[in-house]
Amino acid sequence: MKRDEREVTLGGDRWVHVGEYPRLIAESFRRLLDQDGIPSVLRTPFQWVMFTPVIEIETGGYMGSVGLYVLKVHQVQAERILGEDDSQ
């Protein structure tokens, strides 16, 4: 699978790429999306991340650029939420 794919299948579901961010920012966006019931995953250079324990962030796990993906059925809603956040 190519790193730059915009739509992927993971766990039998279609996920779409909604942005590339530093890990800390992406984790913040994940929590923002979660507040509206939108599941998301991160793609690091090493793996897919569905759940990030706070300890991993605090201890300095991979903090570089990661892809943020949401379920395809939530793409429009997620892009609206992230767009609103970017404009603030």
C-alpha positions in Angstrom: 0.0 0.0 0.0 1.4 3.4 -1.0 1.9 5.9 1.8 0.0 8.6 -0.1 -3.2 6.8 -0.8 -6.3 8.9 -0.1 -8.7 6.1 0.4 -7.9 2.7 2.0 -9.6 -0.3 3.4 -8.8 -1.1 7.0 -10.7 -3.8 9.0 -13.2 -4.1 6.1 -14.1 -0.4 6.2 -13.3 2.4 3.8 -11.3 5.2 5.3 -10.4 8.5 3.7 -7.4 10.7 4.3 -8.5 14.2 5.6 -5.1 15.6 6.4 -1.5 15.3 7.3 -0.5 16.8 10.6 2.2 16.6 13.3 1.2 13.8 15.7 0.2 16.1 18.6 -2.1 18.2 16.3 -3.6 15.0 14.8 -4.4 13.6 18.2 -6.2 16.9 19.1 -8.2 16.6 15.9 -9.1 13.0 16.7 -10.6 14.1 20.0 -12.5 16.9 18.3 -13.9 14.4 15.8 -14.7 12.0 18.5 -16.9 14.6 20.3 -19.2 14.4 17.2 -19.1 10.6 17.1 -16.7 10.4 14.1 -14.2 7.5 14.4 -10.7 8.2 13.2 -7.3 6.5 12.8 -3.8 7.7 12.3 -1.2 6.4 9.9 2.3 6.8 11.1 5.3 5.6 8.9 5.3 2.5 11.0 1.7 1.4 11.7 -2.0 2.3 11.9 -3.0 3.8 15.3 -6.6 3.3 16.4 -6.1 4.2 20.1 -3.3 6.3 21.6 -2.8 6.0 25.3 -1.8 9.3 26.8 1.4 7.7 28.2 2.6 7.2 24.6 2.3 10.9 23.9 3.9 11.9 27.2 6.8 9.6 26.7 7.6 10.8 23.3 6.4 8.1 20.9 6.5 9.0 17.2 5.6 12.7 17.0 6.3 13.4 13.4 3.8 13.8 10.5 0.9 11.4 10.4 -2.1 10.9 8.2 -5.5 11.4 9.7 -8.3 9.2 8.3 -12.0 9.0 9.0 -14.6 6.5 7.8 -15.7 7.4 4.3 -19.4 7.8 5.4 -18.2 10.6 7.7 -15.9 12.4 5.3 -18.0 15.5 4.6 -18.9 16.0 8.3 -15.2 15.5 9.3 -13.9 18.0 6.7 -16.5 20.5 7.8 -15.4 20.2 11.5 -11.7 20.3 10.6 -12.3 23.3 8.3 -14.1 25.2 11.0 -11.2 24.5 13.4 -8.6 25.7 10.8 -10.5 29.0 10.3 -10.3 30.0 14.0 
